Amino acid sequence: MLDPAGGPAHEPWHRWRDVPGPRGAVAAAVLAASPHNTQPWDFVVTDDGIDVYSDPARDTGSVDPFGRERDVGLGCALENLVIACGPRGLRPTLALLPDGGDGLRVAHVGLAPGVPGTDPLYDVIDRRHTNRGPYRPTPVPPAVLGALAGPDETAGSLHWIDEPGRRAALGQLLVDAAEALCADEQQSVDNFAWFRATNDDEQRHRDGLVLDGQGLSPLELGVAKLLPPSSRTEGDRFWIDRTRDVHTATAAAYGVITTADPEDRRAHLEAGRLLQRIHLRATAAGLALHHMNQITERIDREASTGAPATFAPRFAALLPTGARPLLTFRVGRPVRDGRPTPRRSVAMVSR
Ligand SMILES: Cc1cc2nc3c(=O)[nH]c(=O)nc-3n(C[C@H](O)[C@H](O)[C@H](O)COP(=O)(O)O)c2cc1C
């Protein structure tokens, strides 16, 4: 129970490099980030291609009422999958939404034989973890931040917020959004549904949010694992406190990925691919990254319930005119490494 990387739920992290051919690319895909670790994917694998499907049952309800985060998570998996083809001697050709914008099939990846190559992002696929712990009070130079997007940033969709005044304003907005989300009973319940409080739950479900992923010190983690599981209210309080005292208090910079059209699924899939690449590059550069999407979750919740828009104008004031926020994350130099979280195996998610 105290082993951070034990049991079948963690085997996908140890086995993925040994899985040959197209299934090996799927083994890399399942290690990607996804909202609440829902792993909302299904794969159909043949010798000359992989179809990637969305699993709409694996959703977070009122936390993601328009399914934007789910599509971003599918984009993250797709990026790992494509990156993993080259080292396996496969040349991928990607077609997004081959059945149109409403289809469950989000991508077809055609596979042709290629010459096995190397890729520094492939090498860190199993070291990338969401790091919710404290970061060091060292600034990250703008040139280092700029290099995280790499050559692939499209149409100016990535914005860095590292100047102290704007960083503090975004930090306050993140705390306010966490409080508002917890005060909204439906969002709090839907959030809590993905918490796996015990090792038995974690091994049975092989998904969701776990204590190992909370960025605690070894001592705090050991104590937390011995205590009885937290109630929903206690979990909400813990998250708000950590958002104020650790997450926003130690963020060196925030990245925000924006979109011109928040209804465009293709843009969400591409944003997920970009997000995963940024996270892999950050990992390779020794930087930590923590996804923090409570503001856009509140924006979508207000829009879906017809409530007055309180978070959209506050976030817009921190962004270029007309840019619509889709994803937010913090980066910095970590005090401690992130830890692996559970995953379903290739056999469980593919046919
Ligand atoms: C679209 C998306 C939204 C996410 N939103 C949050 C968030 O608001 N807060 C958070 O702590 N983690 C967030 N995450 C991180 C996931 O919880 C994390 O990827 C998942 O638990 C698996 O853990 P790993 O990234 O360490 O492999 C998000 C991830 C994605 C892809």
The ligand as an SDF file (V2000), in Angstrom:
LIG
                    3D

 31 33  0  0  0  0  0  0  0  0999 V2000
   -7.4850   18.4280  -19.9990 C   0  0  0  0  0  0  0  0  0  0  0  0
   -6.8560   18.1730  -18.6530 C   0  0  0  0  0  0  0  0  0  0  0  0
   -7.3020   18.8850  -17.5540 C   0  0  0  0  0  0  0  0  0  0  0  0
   -6.6920   18.6960  -16.2970 C   0  0  0  0  0  0  0  0  0  0  0  0
   -7.0780   19.4970  -15.2520 N   0  0  0  0  0  0  0  0  0  0  0  0
   -6.4510   19.3810  -14.0690 C   0  0  0  0  0  0  0  0  0  0  0  0
   -6.7560   20.2750  -12.9870 C   0  0  0  0  0  0  0  0  0  0  0  0
   -7.5720   21.1860  -13.1330 O   0  0  0  0  0  0  0  0  0  0  0  0
   -6.1060   20.0930  -11.8030 N   0  0  0  0  0  0  0  0  0  0  0  0
   -5.1700   19.1180  -11.6200 C   0  0  0  0  0  0  0  0  0  0  0  0
   -4.6030   19.0190  -10.5330 O   0  0  0  0  0  0  0  0  0  0  0  0
   -4.8580   18.2590  -12.6420 N   0  0  0  0  0  0  0  0  0  0  0  0
   -5.4560   18.3830  -13.8370 C   0  0  0  0  0  0  0  0  0  0  0  0
   -5.1100   17.5630  -14.8810 N   0  0  0  0  0  0  0  0  0  0  0  0
   -4.0740   16.5370  -14.6780 C   0  0  0  0  0  0  0  0  0  0  0  0
   -4.6870   15.1530  -14.5560 C   0  0  0  0  0  0  0  0  0  0  0  0
   -5.3760   15.0110  -13.3270 O   0  0  0  0  0  0  0  0  0  0  0  0
   -3.5620   14.1210  -14.7030 C   0  0  0  0  0  0  0  0  0  0  0  0
   -3.0920   14.1650  -16.0230 O   0  0  0  0  0  0  0  0  0  0  0  0
   -4.0440   12.7070  -14.3940 C   0  0  0  0  0  0  0  0  0  0  0  0
   -4.4210   12.5870  -13.0250 O   0  0  0  0  0  0  0  0  0  0  0  0
   -2.9490   11.6710  -14.6660 C   0  0  0  0  0  0  0  0  0  0  0  0
   -1.7970   11.9760  -13.9290 O   0  0  0  0  0  0  0  0  0  0  0  0
   -0.3870   12.2510  -14.6350 P   0  0  0  0  0  0  0  0  0  0  0  0
   -0.5330   13.4800  -15.4970 O   0  0  0  0  0  0  0  0  0  0  0  0
    0.5650   12.4890  -13.5000 O   0  0  0  0  0  0  0  0  0  0  0  0
   -0.0290   11.0660  -15.4680 O   0  0  0  0  0  0  0  0  0  0  0  0
   -5.6720   17.7430  -16.1410 C   0  0  0  0  0  0  0  0  0  0  0  0
   -5.2420   17.0030  -17.2550 C   0  0  0  0  0  0  0  0  0  0  0  0
   -5.8170   17.2290  -18.5200 C   0  0  0  0  0  0  0  0  0  0  0  0
   -5.3110   16.4680  -19.7130 C   0  0  0  0  0  0  0  0  0  0  0  0
  1  2  1  0
  2  3  1  0
  2 30  2  0
  3  4  2  0
  4  5  1  0
  4 28  1  0
  5  6  2  0
  6  7  1  0
  6 13  1  0
  7  8  2  0
  7  9  1  0
  9 10  1  0
 10 11  2  0
 10 12  1  0
 12 13  2  0
 13 14  1  0
 14 15  1  0
 14 28  1  0
 15 16  1  0
 16 17  1  0
 16 18  1  0
 18 19  1  0
 18 20  1  0
 20 21  1  0
 20 22  1  0
 22 23  1  0
 23 24  1  0
 24 25  2  0
 24 26  1  0
 24 27  1  0
 28 29  2  0
 29 30  1  0
 30 31  1  0
M  END
$$$$
